[in-house]
Amino acid sequence: MDLPFHDRQFDLITATAVIEHVESIPRFLSALHRVLKPGGLVAVTTPDLFWDSLAGRLLPHFDEVHVETLTLRRLECYFTEANFDFHYGTKFMLSPIGVPFEGTIERVLRRFGLTFTMLNQVALAAKPL
């Protein structure tokens, strides 16, 4: 995957609901690694495997094509294999339309180990210095 940017150009890259659509995650991360400055951060979000699968079964019109639906553990492996320092991964978002006090509710759910109720995942990794 070729990105039309110079090497070591960015301090931060975000990819929201993108990584599950790319043909080759290793090539995608390699491209991000190339354009990221040393010490720069990459933040990606992707749907939770369970909820994504459930939506596909319950909603026949749900036609999103995901090349690979990822777990946080798999994301960590991909980042590590691509020579990133994996810093953080967690689940988030209770509703695609938002709910009152969502942030507070998420903190409570995390405290009690109930993150399986959340729809999405976020991962943060850095390019080593």
C-alpha positions as CSV (number, residue, x, y, z in Angstrom):
1,M,0.0,0.0,0.0
2,D,1.5,3.3,-1.1
3,L,0.5,6.5,0.8
4,P,1.2,9.8,-1.1
5,F,3.2,11.3,1.8
6,H,6.9,11.7,2.6
7,D,8.6,9.5,5.1
8,R,8.4,10.5,8.8
9,Q,5.9,13.3,8.0
10,F,3.2,12.8,10.8
11,D,3.2,12.9,14.6
12,L,-0.3,11.3,14.8
13,I,-2.3,9.1,12.5
14,T,-5.9,8.1,13.2
15,A,-7.8,5.4,11.3
16,T,-11.4,5.3,12.4
17,A,-13.2,2.1,11.2
18,V,-10.6,1.6,8.5
19,I,-8.3,-1.3,9.4
20,E,-11.0,-4.0,9.1
21,H,-11.5,-3.0,5.4
22,V,-7.9,-3.1,4.1
23,E,-6.7,-6.0,2.0
24,S,-3.5,-6.5,3.9
25,I,-3.2,-5.2,7.5
26,P,0.6,-5.8,7.6
27,R,1.1,-3.7,4.4
28,F,-1.3,-1.0,5.8
29,L,0.6,-0.8,9.1
30,S,4.0,-0.8,7.3
31,A,2.8,2.2,5.2
32,L,1.7,4.0,8.4
33,H,5.0,3.2,10.0
34,R,6.8,4.8,7.1
35,V,5.0,8.1,7.2
36,L,5.0,8.4,11.0
37,K,7.8,10.3,12.8
38,P,9.8,8.4,15.4
39,G,7.8,8.6,18.6
40,G,4.6,9.3,16.6
41,L,1.3,7.7,17.5
42,V,-1.2,5.7,15.6
43,A,-4.8,5.3,16.9
44,V,-7.2,2.9,15.2
45,T,-10.8,2.0,15.9
46,T,-12.5,-1.1,14.8
47,P,-15.8,-2.9,15.6
48,D,-16.0,-5.5,18.3
49,L,-16.0,-9.0,16.8
50,F,-19.1,-10.2,18.7
51,W,-21.3,-7.2,18.0
52,D,-20.2,-6.9,14.4
53,S,-21.1,-10.5,13.8
54,L,-24.4,-10.2,15.5
55,A,-25.3,-7.1,13.4
56,G,-24.5,-9.0,10.2
57,R,-26.9,-11.8,11.3
58,L,-29.7,-9.7,12.6
59,L,-29.7,-7.0,9.9
60,P,-29.9,-8.5,6.4
61,H,-29.2,-5.1,4.9
62,F,-26.0,-4.7,7.0
63,D,-23.7,-5.0,4.0
64,E,-20.3,-3.8,5.4
65,V,-17.5,-5.8,4.0
66,H,-14.8,-6.5,6.5
67,V,-11.7,-8.3,5.3
68,E,-10.9,-9.2,8.9
69,T,-12.8,-8.4,12.1
70,L,-10.2,-8.0,14.9
71,T,-9.9,-8.6,18.6
72,L,-7.7,-6.3,20.7
73,R,-5.2,-9.1,21.1
74,R,-5.0,-9.5,17.3
75,L,-4.5,-5.8,16.9
76,E,-1.7,-5.9,19.4
77,C,0.0,-8.7,17.5
78,Y,-0.3,-6.9,14.2
79,F,1.2,-3.7,15.7
80,T,4.0,-5.6,17.3
81,E,4.8,-7.5,14.1
82,A,4.9,-4.1,12.3
83,N,7.5,-2.8,14.7
84,F,5.3,-0.5,16.7
85,D,5.2,-0.3,20.5
86,F,1.7,-1.2,21.5
87,H,0.5,1.0,24.3
88,Y,-3.1,0.6,24.9
89,G,-6.3,-1.2,23.7
90,T,-9.8,-1.0,25.1
91,K,-13.4,-1.3,24.1
92,F,-15.7,1.7,24.0
93,M,-19.1,2.9,22.8
94,L,-22.4,1.6,24.2
95,S,-24.5,2.9,21.4
96,P,-23.9,4.0,17.8
97,I,-26.1,7.0,18.4
98,G,-24.9,7.8,21.9
99,V,-26.6,7.7,25.3
100,P,-26.7,10.2,28.1
101,F,-23.8,9.8,30.5
102,E,-22.1,7.3,28.2
103,G,-18.6,8.1,29.4
104,T,-19.6,7.6,33.1
105,I,-21.4,4.4,32.3
106,E,-18.4,3.1,30.3
107,R,-16.1,3.8,33.3
108,V,-18.4,1.9,35.6
109,L,-18.6,-1.1,33.2
110,R,-14.7,-1.1,32.9
111,R,-14.4,-1.1,36.7
112,F,-16.6,-4.2,36.9
113,G,-15.0,-6.0,33.9
114,L,-18.1,-5.6,31.7
115,T,-16.4,-4.2,28.6
116,F,-18.0,-7.0,26.5
117,T,-21.1,-4.8,26.3
118,M,-19.2,-2.2,24.2
119,L,-19.5,-2.0,20.4
120,N,-16.1,-0.8,19.3
121,Q,-12.4,-1.0,20.2
122,V,-9.6,1.5,20.1
123,A,-5.9,0.7,20.0
124,L,-2.9,3.1,20.4
125,A,0.6,2.3,19.3
126,A,3.8,4.3,18.8
127,K,6.7,4.2,16.4
128,P,9.8,3.7,18.4
129,L,12.3,6.5,18.8
